[in-house]
């Protein structure tokens, strides 16, 4: 089975998009379709397809296809339109069993290894248990689900105004949860969020992650690999729901750019650091396999890491 993730991006691409693209190349079950209005000077893996597209194109499409009176859309307002992406971009979804939407500020682990036993069983697949994982979410590609946004109460007024309503995070949530085959599972992909404790129930988070030939691990949860890392907090721009920590604001662009042929790199508050590839290990999958046991020695490790963050 295969999924198409839709990303709409306007403006220059950030340097850290290189890490996202490198991590995409080993994924077989997902293609990323990026609609954009700026060039991207970085080699693309086969499963990342760029579509030249402007903000005016999006506004015209939303007006014509959804019957909205869309005059001007700010880029962040696009998040409110995500529930309708399956309908707005359905001509690109013909050969896929799933569609979804996502972000660029993620580094992907061994996605095929995680999704092999999940895709096909569920219609809605979210890797966060409290809100939809809008940085990477999968929805069954049927006409019903492509038009599921129509169940949003008063969606016309929500989308026609320039104000951002977090439609994808909260307004669409009860509609997705109400589907008979909706899978909402916490896989711990976004650290440093005040309302979301880590796997041990504390707010002590891993401070260093390693992408090694597709396998994604961190310096806290030893013995486990992760589906992906959503490094929202490190890229900068504090919000009130973040736990404050050092981020990449003020760092030179070279600090968070990886080479196209990278086999291993680390992700931390210091940026993206090249690493020497090491032998792959057989690890448990965080969120799918047995929950890690945080014994005394592990607690000491957590305490040490909390001093470093």
C-alpha positions, 0 to 999 in steps of 0.5 A, spaced: 500 500 500 502 507 498 500 514 501 501 521 498 503 526 503 501 533 500 505 539 503 503 546 500 509 551 501 510 558 499 517 562 500 524 560 500 525 553 503 529 553 509 536 549 510 534 544 514 529 541 509 535 537 507 535 533 513 527 531 511 529 530 504 535 525 505 530 521 510 525 521 505 529 517 500 529 510 504 521 510 504 518 506 499 510 506 502 510 514 501 510 519 496 511 527 498 507 532 493 510 539 495 506 544 492 511 551 492 513 557 489 520 557 490 526 553 487 529 548 491 537 547 490 537 540 493 537 533 489 530 530 490 529 523 492 524 519 487 519 519 492 519 527 493 515 530 487 515 538 486 509 542 483 510 549 481 504 552 485 503 559 487 498 562 493 494 565 487 493 558 484 491 556 491 486 561 492 483 560 485 483 553 486 479 553 493 474 558 490 473 554 484 472 547 487 469 549 494 465 555 492 468 559 497 469 567 497 477 567 498 480 573 497 487 573 500 490 567 504 496 568 509 501 562 508 499 560 516 492 560 514 493 554 509 493 549 516 485 551 516 484 548 509 488 541 510 482 537 511 480 539 504 487 537 501 484 530 499 479 534 495 483 540 492 488 535 490 485 529 488 487 529 481 494 527 484 491 521 488 489 517 483 494 511 484 494 511 492 490 507 497 492 513 502 492 521 502 494 526 508 498 532 509 505 534 513 510 538 514 517 539 512 520 540 519 521 532 520 526 527 520 523 520 518 525 513 521 524 507 518 517 508 516 516 502 512 518 498 518 512 502 522 507 502 517 507 495 514 502 492 519 498 498 520 496 501 513 490 497 510 487 496 517 485 503 519 482 509 515 485 514 519 492 513 522 494 519 527 501 518 530 499 523 536 493 521 541 490 527 543 490 531 536 491 529 529 499 528 527 498 534 522 506 533 521 504 526 518 497 523 517 494 518 513 487 518 511 484 512 506 483 515 499 476 514 498 471 520 495 468 519 502 474 521 506 476 526 501 470 530 502 470 529 510 471 536 511 464 537 509 462 535 516 465 541 519 460 545 522 460 552 518 466 550 514 465 556 509 465 562 514 471 558 518 475 558 511 473 565 508 476 569 514 483 570 514 483 569 522 487 562 523 482 557 527 486 551 528 481 547 524 486 541 522 488 541 530 482 541 533 475 543 529 477 537 525 479 532 531 472 530 533 470 528 526 476 524 525 475 520 532 468 519 530 470 514 524 469 507 525 476 505 524 480 511 526 487 509 530 490 515 534 496 512 537 502 516 541 508 515 538 512 520 541 515 524 535 514 531 538 519 533 544 518 539 548 511 540 548 508 542 555 502 538 555 505 532 552 509 528 557 515 523 554 514 516 554 516 515 562 510 520 564 515 526 565 517 532 561 524 530 561 526 529 553 531 526 549 536 532 547 540 528 541 537 524 536 541 520 531 539 518 524 543 512 521 541 509 515 534 510 516 534 508 523 532 514 528 534 513 535 535 518 541 540 519 547 534 517 552 530 511 549 536 506 549 533 500 545 528 503 541 527 507 534 522 512 532 517 513 526 520 520 525 522 526 529 518 533 529 523 538 531 519 544 531 521 546 537 529 547 535 527 550 528 525 556 533 519 561 534 517 560 541 510 559 542 506 558 549 506 551 549 513 550 548 518 548 553 523 553 553 530 550 550 536 552 546 534 552 538 537 554 532 535 561 531 542 565 530 546 559 528 549 559 521 545 555 515 551 551 515 549 548 522 543 545 519 544 543 512 546 535 511 549 533 504 545 529 499 549 523 500 549 523 508 548 516 511 548 518 518 547 525 522 545 527 529 540 532 530 540 537 537 540 544 539 547 545 536 544 543 529 545 538 524 551 534 525 555 529 520 556 522 523 560 516 521 555 511 519 554 505 524 552 498 524 544 497 524 541 494 530 535 490 531 531 495 536 524 496 538 519 501 535 517 506 540 509 506 541 508 500 537 512 495 541 513 494 549 513 501 553 520 502 555 522 500 563 525 506 566 529 503 572 533 507 577 539 507 572 535 510 566 532 515 571 539 517 573 540 518 565 534 522 564 536 527 570 543 528 567 539 529 560 535 534 563 541 538 566 543 538 559 537 541 555 
